[in-house]
Amino acid sequence: MTIITIILSLFSFSANAKILLPQILSSNMVLQRDKPINIWGFAAAGERVTVTFAGQKKETLTDKNGNWAVVLNPLKTSAQPQSMLISGSNTIELSNILVGEVWLCSGQSNMEYAMRKLAKIPKPKNEKLGFPADEVAQAKNKQIRIFLVNRKTLIKPDSIHKSWSVAEDSALRAFSAVGYFFAKELQQKLGVPVGVISSAVPGSAIEPWISEKAFADEAYFKDKKIGNDPGKFYVPMIEPLTNFKIRGVLWYQGETNCFLNETISYAYKMKALIQSWRKARNDDFPFYYVQIAPFDYSKQKSEKVVLTADTEPSFWEAQEQLLRLPNTGMISTSDLNDNGGDLHPTYKWEVGRRLAIWALAKTYNQKIDFSGPIYQAVTFKANQAILNFEHLNAKDAGTVAGFTLSGADGKFVPANAEIKAGKVWVSAKEVLHPKVVRYNWAENPSGNFYSNGLPALPFRTDNPLTQQFKIN
């Protein structure tokens, strides 16, 4: 309760001193099931406020600044709309409330990418992934609810109580495509209401989403100057949501920092973001994020840094380090861009689906395949490299493309790779004594190494960050 509370408490001393609510509490919302639920707001100092919902009745008195809060006991799943009454000097009725699963989506333009754009994009090349261009017109599922954060109004009290919407029509057209398709998959597979909050800003770096205190708490940044306006978006767009219970967070950001040729520094920034957001909520919630899509960074001009063909693969490597933190997951998008010159590729429906199947497996404990192969270790034997992977189906077999190999001279050549006995065997006639293996180490990768219907994460076996990046 920092500057947000100070700003909001000023509203409690209006002429009528009516009960007011934050923007995130409104009709049409979804409340998180199975967790204690915070309901809070603002009124005159010393006023008695009563909250009634789902058979519960909670009372409290506002403090000297007019702030009040009650905690509802954990709620059971409810697909039937219910109303909430908040009463004191005035009475507010919030209607059409469901109880189910709630997720927060954040990041930059590829997370903000609105549903309305689907009707205007060219038909994607990969027909196997479908093309729901008419999804907005077809969306009729009232069990999915959406909340689009407005940076300017989120910290202000709400007198309309209509910030949440059913995922349809104009509200859906303006909403995050990744967030919606994640919610759609989750709702279909779980059969419960799903609420999604989108708080994203196009072009934003990661630093504005992290508080200054979080940077101060991370040892890596001691004596380092932090640019890009730390806390600029965290304070108005994330902090006011802290009391609203969620199941987890989805994150799609990185392009802006990749343009700065960042590697380990970005990994530590993501670490600071994840740990500080969890600390603020006192909740080790799941944090699932997206590998930034292939893009021709080496063809872009930059006044600050030199961008090369290694820029993006090195950034992917930094992103992957966060898998070492508990309760995290990263989906690969190395196959989800038809045009290397497009920083905002299509296939947002597939990005949402891949995030959802990771959540279904790891958060909701469904027995499904949720990840493509993730490199674990390598053994060099004679003229071959033998690689072990997580999420490589033991039944997979055959040759795959996209691997390169080098010896002590560091010169990489295309390699032969074969899946057998749950491992990948890599060799090249030009390399008699292999030392390093790479897969899809390119900003325009063309490898076809899949398992469980999902692409492998790009990697190199001599990854320097494995030893450099510290998770504690």
Buried (B, 14 or more C-beta within 10 A) or exposed (E): BEEBBEBBBEBBEEEEBBBBBBBBBBBBBBBBBEBEBBBBBBBBBEBEBBBBBBEBEBEBEBEEBBBBBBBBEEBEBBEEEBEBEBBBEEEBEBEBBBBBBBBBBBBBBBBBBBBBBBEEBEEBEEEEBEBBBEBBEEBEBBBBBBBBBBEEEBBBBBEEBEBBBBBBEEBBBBBBBBBBBBBBBBBEBBEBBBBBBBBBBEEBBBBBBBBBBBBEEBEBBEEEEBEBEBBBBBBBBBBBBBBBBBBBBBBBBBBBBBBBBBBBBBBBBBBBBBBBBBEBBEBBBBBBBBBBBBBBBBEEEEEEEEBEBBBBBBBBBBBBBBBBBEBBBBBBBBBBBBBBEBBBBBBBBBBBBBBBBBBBBBBBEEEEEBBBBBBEEBEBEEBBBBBBBEBBBEEBEEEBBBBBBBBEEEEBEEBBBBBEEEBBBBBBEEBEEBBBBBBBBBBBBEBEBBBBEBBBBBBBBEBEBEEEBEEE
